[in-house]
Amino acid sequence: MRKKPILLAAACAALVAGTLSSPAVAAPKAEPAANQTPSAVLAPGTFTHPGVGVSRPQLDFVRAKVQAGAQPWTNAFNQAKNSAYASLTRTAKPRAVVECGSYSNPNYGCTDEREDAIAAYTDALIWYITRDDRYAQKAIQLMDAWSATIRDHTNSNAPLQTAWAASSWPKAAEIIKHAYGNWPNQARFGTMLRNVYLPEIINGSNSNGNWELSMTEAIQGIGVFLDDKAVYDKAISLFRVRTPAFVYLESDGPLPRTKPSQNLDTREKIVNYWQGQSTFVTGLTQETCRDFVHTGYGISAISHVMETSYIQGENLYPEFGERLRQALGFHSRWERNLEPVPSWLCNGTLKRGLGPITEVGYNGLHTRLGIAMTNTQALTESRRPAGSNNLFVAWETLTHAENPS
């Protein structure tokens, strides 16, 4: 296995010292106090379990809705249960080395790993709702197969592949370990997360923003499962820098914020990094003009990190909720395709395909906080039940539709 250093202490110290703050590009204006980036918030004194993506109160809410035959949860449950991910005859396909090139070419175990992780999470959800032990045992079987086998990820997409799989594994593991309970090899699974997955993602990425945001989601989930405060704090430190560099607000100034290590220190470099977009409006993201698919990955990861943080007692909505709201609203508006695209936006051409990624953020902002989100609401409700993107998002109508917990 390759050696990948985990530089937690140095990175956290740099954040506190201020060396990870954005450079002053074109004299950006100060944000309102609620959106200022303070020192890193420490992990909770005691982690809440299950606590990655969904909490026990959220799961109990969903279980009651499905048992009552209520909608949209019952249709969403049936969608998950009838999917290939929930098959009780599924056979795990673990590999010692998963090799993933750009766009998963070559694909040596990439699809198998991601889908086995989603399947484990699907089985864990179905077990919780039905209490049918066969599903818990299938989730354990899948997790055990991989923890007994995998040793490394290689090739150019290794960091992103690792992040996607490691975003789903902890969701499944949290439910099985802390709600089901009978899992003899749970310690080995934790060792796999720490020694195989974490080193590949812990130092973030200078690639497109969706990479680092997915890595952040995965790091956070691993931190919760391992009860590791340093790992959790590393995730939040990455999130605090990358999220403002991914979603633009007018209060940022004439140019978007940047991640210092990328050296985007001129307007030309920033415009190039933002896919050639030179007009910046609130809600635009760094990958909007690339395509909505990759943009959706980033928005989804932002919502997931904020959701897990909320479960863990750390409310990031005052600090980042407006960015999430604006990103969801902006892209939901154009995803709905109800009006011509103006020439200033991506040269008048958008590549739509946002994916099933709006439920978690919409629920956090609308259901819990009561914020009206006309375009996001219309898009979300029109696409229920939201399924899976077959990468790291799955069944979020089931888990988060109108879920106040």
C-alpha positions as CSV (number, residue, x, y, z in Angstrom):
1,M,0.0,0.0,0.0
2,R,1.3,3.5,-0.8
3,K,2.3,5.7,2.0
4,K,0.1,8.8,2.2
5,P,0.9,11.1,5.1
6,I,-1.9,12.4,7.3
7,L,-1.0,16.0,8.2
8,L,-3.8,16.7,10.6
9,A,-1.9,18.8,13.2
10,A,-0.1,21.0,10.6
11,A,-3.3,21.7,8.7
12,C,-5.4,22.5,11.7
13,A,-2.6,24.7,13.1
14,A,-2.4,26.5,9.8
15,L,-6.1,27.2,9.9
16,V,-6.1,28.6,13.4
17,A,-3.0,30.7,12.5
18,G,-4.9,32.2,9.6
19,T,-2.7,30.8,6.8
20,L,-5.6,29.1,5.1
21,S,-7.7,32.3,4.8
22,S,-8.5,33.6,1.3
23,P,-6.1,36.0,-0.4
24,A,-7.3,39.6,-1.0
25,V,-8.1,39.3,-4.7
26,A,-9.6,42.5,-6.1
27,A,-10.4,43.8,-2.7
28,P,-13.4,41.6,-1.9
29,K,-16.0,43.2,0.4
30,A,-16.5,41.8,3.9
31,E,-19.4,39.5,4.4
32,P,-22.0,40.1,7.1
33,A,-21.0,38.9,10.5
34,A,-23.1,35.7,10.3
35,N,-21.0,34.6,7.3
36,Q,-17.5,35.4,8.6
37,T,-15.2,32.4,8.9
38,P,-14.2,32.0,12.6
39,S,-11.6,29.6,14.0
40,A,-12.3,25.9,13.5
41,V,-15.2,24.7,15.6
42,L,-14.1,21.7,17.6
43,A,-15.8,18.3,17.2
44,P,-18.5,17.5,19.7
45,G,-17.4,16.3,23.2
46,T,-19.3,13.1,22.5
47,F,-20.4,12.0,19.1
48,T,-24.0,11.2,18.4
49,H,-24.6,7.8,16.9
50,P,-26.0,6.9,14.4
51,G,-24.9,10.2,13.2
52,V,-23.7,10.3,9.6
53,G,-26.3,11.7,7.2
54,V,-29.2,10.5,9.3
55,S,-29.9,10.4,13.0
56,R,-32.0,8.0,15.1
57,P,-34.8,10.5,15.4
58,Q,-34.8,11.0,11.6
59,L,-34.9,7.2,11.1
60,D,-37.7,6.8,13.6
61,F,-39.7,9.5,11.7
62,V,-39.2,7.7,8.4
63,R,-40.1,4.3,9.9
64,A,-43.3,5.7,11.3
65,K,-44.3,7.3,8.0
66,V,-43.6,4.1,6.0
67,Q,-45.5,1.9,8.5
68,A,-48.4,4.3,8.2
69,G,-48.3,4.1,4.4
70,A,-47.7,7.9,4.1
71,Q,-46.4,9.6,1.1
72,P,-43.8,10.4,-0.3
73,W,-42.0,8.1,2.1
74,T,-43.8,4.8,1.2
75,N,-43.1,5.2,-2.5
76,A,-39.5,6.2,-1.7
77,F,-39.1,3.1,0.5
78,N,-40.5,0.8,-2.2
79,Q,-38.1,2.4,-4.7
80,A,-35.1,1.6,-2.5
81,K,-36.4,-1.9,-1.5
82,N,-37.1,-2.9,-5.1
83,S,-33.7,-1.6,-6.4
84,A,-30.8,-3.9,-7.2
85,Y,-29.0,-2.4,-4.2
86,A,-31.4,-4.1,-1.8
87,S,-31.1,-7.5,-3.4
88,L,-30.6,-10.2,-0.8
89,T,-28.7,-12.3,-3.4
90,R,-26.2,-9.6,-4.0
91,T,-22.6,-10.8,-4.0
92,A,-19.9,-8.4,-2.9
93,K,-17.1,-7.9,-5.4
94,P,-14.1,-6.6,-3.3
95,R,-10.7,-6.0,-4.7
96,A,-7.3,-5.6,-2.9
97,V,-6.5,-2.7,-5.2
98,V,-9.3,-0.6,-6.8
99,E,-7.9,1.2,-9.9
100,C,-9.8,4.2,-11.3
101,G,-8.6,6.4,-14.1
102,S,-10.3,9.6,-15.3
103,Y,-14.0,9.0,-15.6
104,S,-13.4,5.5,-14.3
105,N,-11.3,4.5,-17.2
106,P,-9.8,2.0,-16.4
107,N,-12.5,0.7,-14.1
108,Y,-11.0,-2.1,-12.0
109,G,-13.4,-2.3,-9.1
110,C,-14.6,1.3,-9.2
111,T,-18.3,0.7,-9.9
112,D,-18.3,-2.4,-7.7
113,E,-16.9,-0.6,-4.7
114,R,-19.2,2.4,-5.0
115,E,-22.3,0.3,-5.5
116,D,-21.5,-2.2,-2.8
117,A,-21.1,0.7,-0.4
118,I,-24.5,2.1,-1.5
119,A,-26.0,-1.4,-1.2
120,A,-24.8,-1.7,2.4
121,Y,-26.4,1.7,3.2
122,T,-29.6,0.6,1.4
123,D,-29.7,-2.6,3.4
124,A,-29.1,-0.8,6.6
125,L,-32.0,1.6,5.9
126,I,-34.3,-1.2,5.0
127,W,-33.4,-3.1,8.1
128,Y,-34.1,-0.1,10.3
129,I,-37.5,0.5,8.8
130,T,-38.6,-3.2,8.6
131,R,-36.5,-4.8,11.3
132,D,-35.9,-7.7,8.9
133,D,-32.6,-9.1,10.1
134,R,-31.7,-10.4,6.6
135,Y,-31.0,-6.9,5.5
136,A,-28.7,-6.1,8.4
137,Q,-26.8,-9.3,7.8
138,K,-26.5,-8.5,4.1
139,A,-25.1,-5.0,5.0
140,I,-22.6,-6.7,7.3
141,Q,-21.7,-9.2,4.6
142,L,-20.9,-6.5,2.2
143,M,-18.9,-4.4,4.6
144,D,-17.0,-7.5,5.9
145,A,-16.0,-8.6,2.4
146,W,-14.4,-5.2,1.6
147,S,-12.8,-4.7,5.0
148,A,-11.1,-8.2,4.6
149,T,-9.8,-7.4,1.1
150,I,-9.1,-3.8,0.1
151,R,-5.7,-2.4,0.6
152,D,-5.4,0.6,-1.8
153,H,-6.8,2.9,-4.5
154,T,-4.7,3.8,-7.5
155,N,-4.6,5.9,-10.7
156,S,-5.7,9.4,-11.3
157,N,-9.3,9.2,-9.9
158,A,-8.2,7.4,-6.7
159,P,-8.9,10.4,-4.4
160,L,-12.4,11.0,-5.8
161,Q,-13.2,7.2,-6.0
162,T,-12.1,6.9,-2.4
163,A,-14.2,9.9,-1.3
164,W,-17.4,8.6,-3.0
165,A,-17.1,5.1,-1.5
166,A,-16.2,6.5,1.9
167,S,-19.2,8.8,1.8
168,S,-21.5,5.8,1.8
169,W,-19.6,3.3,4.0
170,P,-19.9,5.2,7.3
171,K,-23.7,5.8,6.7
172,A,-24.2,2.1,6.6
173,A,-21.7,1.3,9.4
174,E,-23.2,3.8,11.8
175,I,-26.7,2.3,11.5
176,I,-25.4,-1.3,11.8
177,K,-23.0,-0.7,14.7
178,H,-25.2,1.6,16.8
179,A,-28.7,0.4,16.0
180,Y,-28.4,-3.2,15.0
181,G,-25.4,-4.0,17.1
182,N,-24.4,-7.6,16.3
183,W,-21.3,-7.0,14.1
184,P,-18.2,-8.9,15.2
185,N,-15.9,-7.4,12.5
186,Q,-16.8,-3.7,13.1
187,A,-13.3,-3.0,14.4
188,R,-11.7,-4.3,11.2
189,F,-14.0,-2.1,9.2
190,G,-12.9,0.9,11.2
191,T,-9.3,-0.1,10.6
192,M,-10.1,-0.2,6.8
193,L,-11.5,3.3,6.9
194,R,-8.5,4.7,8.8
195,N,-5.7,2.9,7.0
196,V,-7.0,2.6,3.4
197,Y,-9.5,5.4,2.8
198,L,-8.5,8.2,5.1
199,P,-4.9,8.6,3.8
200,E,-6.1,9.1,0.3
201,I,-8.4,12.0,1.1
202,I,-7.3,13.6,4.3
203,N,-5.2,16.4,2.7
204,G,-7.9,17.6,0.4
205,S,-7.5,18.5,-3.3
206,N,-6.6,21.4,-5.6
207,S,-8.7,20.0,-8.4
208,N,-12.3,21.0,-9.2
209,G,-14.3,21.9,-6.1
210,N,-16.6,18.8,-6.2
211,W,-13.5,16.6,-5.5
212,E,-12.6,18.3,-2.2
213,L,-16.2,18.7,-1.1
214,S,-16.8,14.9,-1.5
215,M,-13.5,14.3,0.2
216,T,-14.6,16.5,3.1
217,E,-17.9,14.6,3.4
218,A,-16.1,11.3,3.5
219,I,-13.5,12.5,6.1
220,Q,-16.3,13.8,8.3
221,G,-18.2,10.5,8.2
222,I,-15.1,8.6,9.0
223,G,-14.3,10.9,11.9
224,V,-17.8,10.3,13.3
225,F,-17.6,6.5,12.9
226,L,-14.1,6.3,14.5
227,D,-15.0,8.8,17.2
228,D,-12.0,10.7,16.1
229,K,-12.2,14.4,16.9
230,A,-9.0,15.3,15.0
231,V,-10.3,13.7,11.8
232,Y,-13.7,15.4,12.2
233,D,-12.0,18.8,12.8
234,K,-9.9,18.3,9.7
235,A,-13.1,17.8,7.6
236,I,-14.6,21.0,9.0
237,S,-11.4,23.0,8.3
238,L,-11.4,21.9,4.7
239,F,-15.1,22.7,4.4
240,R,-14.7,26.2,5.7
241,V,-12.2,27.1,3.0
242,R,-13.7,25.2,0.1
243,T,-17.4,26.0,0.4
244,P,-16.9,29.8,0.0
245,A,-14.6,29.1,-2.9
246,F,-17.2,26.9,-4.6
247,V,-20.4,29.0,-4.2
248,Y,-20.3,32.7,-5.0
249,L,-22.2,35.4,-3.1
250,E,-22.3,39.0,-4.1
251,S,-20.9,39.9,-0.7
252,D,-17.7,38.1,-1.7
253,G,-16.7,41.1,-3.8
254,P,-16.2,41.4,-7.6
255,L,-14.4,38.0,-7.8
256,P,-15.1,34.7,-6.1
257,R,-13.1,33.6,-3.1
258,T,-10.3,31.2,-3.6
259,K,-8.4,28.4,-2.0
260,P,-4.9,29.8,-1.2
261,S,-2.9,26.7,-2.2
262,Q,-4.3,26.9,-5.8
263,N,-2.6,30.3,-6.3
264,L,-5.6,31.8,-8.2
265,D,-4.2,35.2,-7.7
266,T,-5.4,37.0,-10.9
267,R,-8.7,37.6,-12.5
268,E,-7.6,35.6,-15.5
269,K,-6.8,32.6,-13.4
270,I,-10.0,32.7,-11.5
271,V,-12.1,33.0,-14.7
272,N,-10.3,30.1,-16.2
273,Y,-10.9,28.0,-13.1
274,W,-14.6,29.0,-13.2
275,Q,-14.9,27.4,-16.6
276,G,-14.5,30.6,-18.5
277,Q,-17.4,32.4,-16.7
278,S,-16.6,36.1,-16.2
279,T,-19.9,37.4,-14.8
280,F,-20.4,36.4,-11.2
281,V,-23.8,36.3,-9.7
282,T,-25.1,35.0,-6.4
283,G,-25.6,31.2,-6.4
284,L,-23.2,30.5,-9.3
285,T,-20.7,27.8,-8.5
286,Q,-17.2,27.1,-9.7
287,E,-18.5,24.2,-11.9
288,T,-21.8,25.6,-13.2
289,C,-20.4,26.2,-16.6
290,R,-18.8,22.8,-16.7
291,D,-22.1,21.0,-16.2
292,F,-24.8,20.6,-13.6
293,V,-23.8,17.0,-12.9
294,H,-20.5,17.9,-11.3
295,T,-22.1,21.0,-9.8
296,G,-24.7,18.8,-8.2
297,Y,-21.9,16.6,-6.6
298,G,-20.5,19.7,-4.9
299,I,-23.8,21.0,-3.7
300,S,-24.8,17.6,-2.4
301,A,-21.6,17.2,-0.4
302,I,-22.1,20.7,1.1
303,S,-25.6,19.7,2.2
304,H,-24.3,16.4,3.6
305,V,-21.6,18.0,5.7
306,M,-24.0,20.5,7.1
307,E,-26.5,17.7,7.9
308,T,-24.0,15.6,9.7
309,S,-22.7,18.6,11.6
310,Y,-26.3,19.4,12.6
311,I,-26.7,15.9,13.9
312,Q,-23.5,16.3,15.8
313,G,-24.7,19.5,17.5
314,E,-22.7,21.9,15.3
315,N,-25.0,24.2,13.4
316,L,-23.3,25.4,10.2
317,Y,-26.5,26.9,8.8
318,P,-25.9,30.5,10.1
319,E,-22.5,30.4,8.5
320,F,-23.1,28.6,5.2
321,G,-26.8,28.3,4.9
322,E,-27.1,31.2,2.6
323,R,-24.6,29.8,0.2
324,L,-26.4,26.5,0.1
325,R,-29.8,28.2,-0.3
326,Q,-28.6,30.3,-3.2
327,A,-26.8,27.5,-5.0
328,L,-29.8,25.3,-4.7
329,G,-32.2,28.0,-5.9
330,F,-30.0,29.2,-8.8
331,H,-29.4,25.7,-10.2
332,S,-33.0,24.6,-9.6
333,R,-34.2,27.6,-11.6
334,W,-32.1,26.7,-14.6
335,E,-32.6,23.0,-14.2
336,R,-36.3,23.5,-14.6
337,N,-35.6,24.9,-18.1
338,L,-38.5,27.3,-18.2
339,E,-36.7,30.3,-19.7
340,P,-34.0,31.1,-22.2
341,V,-30.4,31.0,-20.9
342,P,-28.9,34.5,-21.1
343,S,-25.7,35.0,-23.1
344,W,-23.7,36.1,-20.0
345,L,-24.3,32.7,-18.3
346,C,-22.0,30.0,-19.7
347,N,-22.2,31.6,-23.1
348,G,-25.9,30.9,-23.3
349,T,-25.6,27.1,-23.0
350,L,-26.1,25.0,-19.9
351,K,-25.5,21.3,-19.6
352,R,-28.3,20.3,-17.2
353,G,-28.5,17.1,-15.1
354,L,-28.4,18.2,-11.5
355,G,-29.2,14.8,-10.1
356,P,-31.2,13.6,-7.0
357,I,-29.3,16.0,-4.7
358,T,-31.8,18.7,-3.5
359,E,-33.7,16.9,-0.7
360,V,-31.2,17.2,2.2
361,G,-30.4,20.9,1.7
362,Y,-34.0,21.8,1.0
363,N,-35.2,20.0,4.1
364,G,-32.6,21.7,6.3
365,L,-33.4,25.1,5.0
366,H,-37.1,24.9,4.3
367,T,-38.6,22.3,6.7
368,R,-36.4,23.1,9.7
369,L,-35.8,26.8,9.2
370,G,-39.0,27.8,7.3
371,I,-37.2,29.5,4.4
372,A,-39.3,29.8,1.2
373,M,-37.4,28.2,-1.7
374,T,-39.7,28.4,-4.7
375,N,-37.5,26.9,-7.5
376,T,-35.9,24.3,-5.2
377,Q,-39.3,23.2,-3.9
378,A,-40.8,22.9,-7.4
379,L,-37.8,20.9,-8.7
380,T,-37.6,18.7,-5.6
381,E,-41.2,17.8,-5.4
382,S,-41.5,17.2,-9.2
383,R,-38.7,14.6,-9.0
384,R,-39.8,12.6,-5.9
385,P,-39.0,10.0,-5.0
386,A,-35.3,10.8,-5.5
387,G,-33.2,7.7,-6.1
388,S,-29.5,7.2,-6.4
389,N,-26.8,8.8,-8.6
390,N,-25.0,5.5,-8.2
391,L,-21.9,7.3,-6.8
392,F,-22.6,8.5,-3.3
393,V,-26.2,9.8,-3.2
394,A,-29.1,7.5,-2.4
395,W,-32.7,7.6,-1.2
396,E,-32.9,11.1,0.1
397,T,-36.6,11.5,-0.4
398,L,-37.0,8.5,2.0
399,T,-34.6,9.9,4.6
400,H,-35.1,13.7,4.4
401,A,-38.4,14.6,2.8
402,E,-40.2,16.9,5.3
403,N,-38.2,15.4,8.1
404,P,-38.1,17.9,11.0
405,S,-35.8,15.9,13.2
